[in-house]
Amino acid sequence: MRKRINRQPFLILGSTMLVLLVSLMLFSAVARAEQVRDLAAFAGVRDNQLVGYGLVVGLDGTGDQTMQAPFTGQSLNNMLSQLGITVPPGTNMQLRNIAAVMVTADMPPFSRPGQRLDVVVSSVGNARSLRGGTLLMTPLKGADGDVYALAQGNLLINGASAQSAGSSVQTSHQASGRIAGGAMVEQSVPLSLGDRDGVLELHLDSADFGTVERMVNAINAEFNYPVASALNGGVISLNGPTNANSRVNFMARVESVQVSPMPASPRVVLNSRTGSIVLNGAVTLRRAAVAHGGLSIVIDTAFGVSQPAPFSDGETTVVPDSDISIDEDEGTLHIVEGASLLDVVDALNALGATPNDLMSILEALKAAGSLRAELEVI
């Protein structure tokens, strides 16, 4: 008689493993996805830049020198005249406790009158430091010339500076500072979300046809209705409600949709001023041979004295003796190749070059077709 085997525990265990595997796959897929709010923004929902010209007073002798910065004195005269104080013509006010400054701020969307904004105050004259100064009421204007905020308050300056007997020491930058909540909004910027038919536009931060396609499909799947359509590689049109409250709920729901964007294109960014090199994870290197060597020029100058003979009419002169030598390090060929970012970094480090030399090497690799990435110099 054959003994019957109960396979139910194995089936339960196999089902549990399958559920765990599917859960891990879904978790990894969700972990790679991003919300629409992180990839795009609705048209018209943006910050507005404000700028104004003002005066900082109360400085401890570190303000503008009015002889070299005459506009500071002119600004002070105009301000005093508005306050009912008349300065005699031709008066040369040698004041060192004021400074002419530019005030900048970013006005967020939907800002209402009475809200506070952070401002940045920067000197436009020859003031050494704005520490301890107070910004007087300064109108902040937009691109259309209208005043949208008023700034005033005490400056916060990081670092410190000191000087004595011609010597000075300074930490951080002293000619600019911030005022937290230093501006008050006086009027809001008109903003319309969509047209009368409820049509909205969604602008991608980085145009990509593949990401636009995935985003349109994800939004339509969320609403179970074709509310989204792509206009081009960076703009999506949305058919939203015409009611204001329903439109806001619709936009919030769109921003929370999960989308898996297309992988970033390979890119290498070179900063020619600082020598910084940044590579993203998609950069690869095809097989190539690179020779790197250093060239150094040494100039050594020694000064000798030519002494004339006794009782002669000659003069003692200094004769320079220069010795110039050129040394070129031997450069051996190195094979560079990499299919991942770590391989690329190891291959470039094997060359033993400085960051400035690596810039030239990367440009040469790009010209040779070995560097599979876009090269951007900033």
LUMKE-26485 format. One line per field, with one value per residue (C-alpha): residue in three letters; x, y, z. Coordinates in steps of 0.05 Angstrom, whole numbers. Example, Ala and Ser with C-alpha at 12.3 -4.5 7.8 and 13.67 -1.06 7.14 Angstrom:
<pts>
res <- [ALA:SER]
east <- [246:273]
north <- [-90:-21]
up <- [156:143]
</pts>
This chain:
<pts>
res <- [MET:ARG:LYS:ARG:ILE:ASN:ARG:GLN:PRO:PHE:LEU:ILE:LEU:GLY:SER:THR:MET:LEU:VAL:LEU:LEU:VAL:SER:LEU:MET:LEU:PHE:SER:ALA:VAL:ALA:ARG:ALA:GLU:GLN:VAL:ARG:ASP:LEU:ALA:ALA:PHE:ALA:GLY:VAL:ARG:ASP:ASN:GLN:LEU:VAL:GLY:TYR:GLY:LEU:VAL:VAL:GLY:LEU:ASP:GLY:THR:GLY:ASP:GLN:THR:MET:GLN:ALA:PRO:PHE:THR:GLY:GLN:SER:LEU:ASN:ASN:MET:LEU:SER:GLN:LEU:GLY:ILE:THR:VAL:PRO:PRO:GLY:THR:ASN:MET:GLN:LEU:ARG:ASN:ILE:ALA:ALA:VAL:MET:VAL:THR:ALA:ASP:MET:PRO:PRO:PHE:SER:ARG:PRO:GLY:GLN:ARG:LEU:ASP:VAL:VAL:VAL:SER:SER:VAL:GLY:ASN:ALA:ARG:SER:LEU:ARG:GLY:GLY:THR:LEU:LEU:MET:THR:PRO:LEU:LYS:GLY:ALA:ASP:GLY:ASP:VAL:TYR:ALA:LEU:ALA:GLN:GLY:ASN:LEU:LEU:ILE:ASN:GLY:ALA:SER:ALA:GLN:SER:ALA:GLY:SER:SER:VAL:GLN:THR:SER:HIS:GLN:ALA:SER:GLY:ARG:ILE:ALA:GLY:GLY:ALA:MET:VAL:GLU:GLN:SER:VAL:PRO:LEU:SER:LEU:GLY:ASP:ARG:ASP:GLY:VAL:LEU:GLU:LEU:HIS:LEU:ASP:SER:ALA:ASP:PHE:GLY:THR:VAL:GLU:ARG:MET:VAL:ASN:ALA:ILE:ASN:ALA:GLU:PHE:ASN:TYR:PRO:VAL:ALA:SER:ALA:LEU:ASN:GLY:GLY:VAL:ILE:SER:LEU:ASN:GLY:PRO:THR:ASN:ALA:ASN:SER:ARG:VAL:ASN:PHE:MET:ALA:ARG:VAL:GLU:SER:VAL:GLN:VAL:SER:PRO:MET:PRO:ALA:SER:PRO:ARG:VAL:VAL:LEU:ASN:SER:ARG:THR:GLY:SER:ILE:VAL:LEU:ASN:GLY:ALA:VAL:THR:LEU:ARG:ARG:ALA:ALA:VAL:ALA:HIS:GLY:GLY:LEU:SER:ILE:VAL:ILE:ASP:THR:ALA:PHE:GLY:VAL:SER:GLN:PRO:ALA:PRO:PHE:SER:ASP:GLY:GLU:THR:THR:VAL:VAL:PRO:ASP:SER:ASP:ILE:SER:ILE:ASP:GLU:ASP:GLU:GLY:THR:LEU:HIS:ILE:VAL:GLU:GLY:ALA:SER:LEU:LEU:ASP:VAL:VAL:ASP:ALA:LEU:ASN:ALA:LEU:GLY:ALA:THR:PRO:ASN:ASP:LEU:MET:SER:ILE:LEU:GLU:ALA:LEU:LYS:ALA:ALA:GLY:SER:LEU:ARG:ALA:GLU:LEU:GLU:VAL:ILE]
east <- [0:30:35:0:41:8:38:-3:53:98:43:32:107:112:54:85:151:114:77:143:177:120:120:195:187:131:171:231:188:155:223:248:186:179:120:99:112:186:190:145:106:42:47:44:61:129:169:176:242:242:297:306:358:366:412:442:456:488:554:616:659:658:610:620:672:627:684:692:618:581:514:511:512:460:415:422:404:342:320:331:293:233:235:234:308:345:420:455:479:553:557:605:583:641:599:627:567:521:525:486:459:417:362:336:281:241:165:133:69:3:36:-15:-7:21:64:138:196:270:315:389:426:490:535:543:595:662:636:683:629:554:558:513:475:401:366:319:252:266:212:221:198:182:199:139:164:109:124:105:140:176:241:269:306:372:424:453:526:565:638:680:734:786:843:898:962:952:939:871:838:770:728:670:642:624:594:528:478:408:346:299:228:255:204:128:85:43:7:0:19:-41:-41:-92:-92:-115:-163:-239:-246:-204:-144:-79:-7:45:118:173:236:278:247:246:199:202:186:128:99:104:75:15:1:7:-40:-92:-88:-98:-163:-186:-198:-154:-147:-74:-42:29:40:115:175:166:93:31:-40:-91:-167:-185:-249:-273:-292:-236:-242:-247:-188:-144:-162:-149:-80:-62:-82:-40:21:18:18:78:120:184:225:272:345:387:430:505:537:604:606:672:680:738:743:748:773:714:692:624:601:532:520:507:577:616:684:700:768:823:897:918:989:997:1060:1078:1117:1155:1198:1248:1281:1338:1369:1433:1459:1534:1574:1621:1677:1719:1795:1827:1836:1792:1731:1686:1625:1604:1545:1500:1500:1443:1458:1396:1393:1330:1315:1255:1235:1182:1158:1153:1082:1065:1003:946:886:822:755:693:622:600:614:661:700:706:731:783:806:815:849:899:925:951:930:908:835:859:896:835:794:840:841:765:760:809:770:706:739:765:695:714:675:602:573:556:612:590:639:614]
north <- [0:67:119:185:248:312:370:425:455:459:492:543:556:564:612:652:657:679:733:757:758:798:846:858:870:920:954:962:989:1040:1058:1078:1118:1192:1238:1284:1344:1325:1322:1378:1440:1472:1532:1598:1569:1600:1648:1722:1758:1826:1878:1946:1999:2025:2049:2014:2059:2050:2021:2028:2067:2012:2044:2075:2129:2182:2212:2147:2129:2195:2160:2143:2216:2232:2178:2205:2276:2251:2211:2270:2317:2270:2272:2349:2360:2407:2399:2463:2457:2440:2405:2348:2298:2252:2197:2128:2097:2089:2044:2038:1968:1926:1885:1822:1773:1716:1722:1653:1639:1654:1705:1750:1821:1818:1756:1760:1746:1735:1786:1789:1855:1867:1928:1965:2015:2006:1990:1943:1911:1916:1886:1921:1959:1971:1972:2030:2021:1998:1986:1920:1921:1866:1861:1905:1962:1956:1954:1886:1888:1935:1913:1939:1910:1893:1854:1787:1781:1716:1715:1772:1822:1864:1910:1948:1984:1967:1893:1861:1793:1771:1708:1700:1755:1820:1861:1823:1794:1770:1794:1737:1760:1828:1845:1849:1835:1895:1866:1797:1777:1759:1685:1644:1569:1545:1577:1582:1512:1483:1465:1463:1455:1414:1433:1382:1406:1368:1354:1280:1245:1179:1211:1250:1186:1151:1210:1215:1141:1144:1204:1173:1108:1146:1178:1120:1171:1205:1272:1281:1288:1306:1370:1360:1331:1379:1400:1360:1386:1368:1374:1395:1419:1490:1498:1528:1480:1419:1444:1449:1378:1355:1387:1357:1288:1297:1319:1256:1207:1160:1159:1122:1172:1152:1142:1206:1214:1206:1272:1297:1368:1405:1468:1506:1556:1507:1445:1403:1343:1310:1247:1215:1141:1130:1150:1094:1089:1049:1017:1068:1080:1145:1171:1226:1264:1329:1386:1432:1493:1517:1585:1597:1667:1683:1754:1768:1832:1859:1898:1946:1948:1995:2068:2057:2097:2035:2026:1966:1932:1873:1819:1768:1696:1656:1581:1552:1478:1440:1373:1328:1268:1203:1186:1112:1086:1065:1025:1058:1024:1022:998:1028:1093:1057:1027:1096:1128:1072:1079:1155:1150:1101:1156:1194:1261:1324:1348:1401:1348:1303:1357:1355:1278:1275:1323:1281:1217:1251:1272:1201:1171:1133:1175:1157:1219:1292:1338:1404:1459:1512]
up <- [0:-22:32:14:23:43:1:31:73:12:-28:28:32:-44:-44:12:-25:-88:-50:-19:-87:-119:-59:-66:-141:-129:-73:-118:-174:-127:-97:-166:-181:-167:-158:-214:-168:-169:-244:-269:-249:-271:-318:-281:-213:-203:-160:-179:-169:-136:-132:-99:-83:-12:43:103:163:231:207:251:203:150:101:33:20:-9:-50:-89:-86:-98:-110:-36:-17:-70:-44:27:4:-32:28:76:29:30:106:106:118:71:62:38:-34:-41:26:24:76:92:124:136:171:111:50:-15:-25:-72:-41:-74:-56:-86:-80:-79:-118:-84:-37:-4:25:95:85:101:53:66:32:13:20:-20:-22:-89:-64:-30:40:77:120:132:201:251:198:190:123:114:81:10:-44:-80:-152:-202:-276:-293:-248:-197:-122:-92:-24:25:59:125:184:217:177:197:174:181:201:229:208:245:225:260:239:166:178:172:179:155:157:109:65:100:43:40:89:100:136:155:142:125:71:74:13:-7:-67:-98:-168:-211:-226:-266:-265:-333:-381:-379:-406:-349:-393:-353:-376:-340:-356:-344:-310:-362:-430:-447:-495:-458:-391:-421:-449:-382:-346:-393:-385:-309:-303:-349:-310:-245:-269:-314:-367:-420:-384:-404:-473:-493:-533:-541:-504:-446:-441:-422:-431:-378:-383:-312:-279:-287:-214:-172:-113:-159:-200:-138:-118:-189:-189:-122:-147:-210:-170:-127:-186:-185:-249:-266:-307:-362:-340:-343:-405:-394:-376:-352:-323:-320:-279:-311:-253:-195:-230:-207:-247:-238:-273:-269:-263:-337:-361:-394:-429:-490:-495:-508:-495:-461:-449:-397:-381:-347:-376:-328:-344:-292:-297:-248:-246:-208:-201:-204:-193:-246:-210:-253:-249:-198:-220:-280:-301:-300:-256:-214:-247:-230:-284:-284:-304:-324:-332:-366:-365:-392:-362:-391:-351:-388:-406:-414:-448:-402:-424:-400:-404:-359:-364:-297:-260:-211:-269:-302:-237:-227:-299:-294:-226:-256:-301:-240:-269:-233:-242:-292:-332:-329:-363:-423:-422:-420:-478:-518:-500:-524:-589:-599:-588:-525:-475:-483:-450:-463:-443:-411:-390:-341]
</pts>
